[in-house]
Amino acid sequence: MTEVKWPYLTPGIPDAMFRREEGIPLTKEEIRILTMAKARLKPGQTVYDIGSGTGSLTVEAARLVSPGQVYAIEKEPAAAALTKANAHRFALNNVELAAGAAPAVLAGLPEADRVLVGGSCGRLTAILEECLHKLKPEGRIVINAITWETLLGGMDFARAHGLEPEVISINVARLTAAGHSQLWKSLNAIYIITLQV
């Protein structure tokens, strides 16, 4: 696979630079930028990317925390392979794939400074409970929610643990060509929940 370079310090690698496969989700460029900002990443940190999918958040985080480590947690074999392929594509040597389902797979990982949750498959509360035990002091959790249930689950979890969630709703539209005209094409709305522990 051909390696690609993103020479900039900022996140926001264009979506087209990632290897894609049908049915495996990709966190879009604009959402990745905000997720990285909310995570407040810095070199040397340890990050979990839970539900890594295509691996776009894994790649962005690994670039920002190097020489720190990113653990990409993914239960679907095809998505895990794609995450690994994209990490190789960007020549990252600080990504480790933790194949399996969260929260169980988290038990074998070192403590984390930051946790990114992109996919929880209905186990959000259990995942967040385990993450609280694995987070270092001053840790942060950033949840990207596309469903109402995930949004409410994150809010309920925060309240139950005395955490003050920061929640934003993102609606992105991109100008695209449509024949001789230009039209706005909307992406799925995303809720970003940030928890400071």
Summary of the structure (lengths in Angstrom):
residues: 197
radius of gyration: 16.3
end to end distance: 39.4
largest distance: 55.3
contacts: 635
relative contact order: 0.15
helix: 34%
strand: 29%
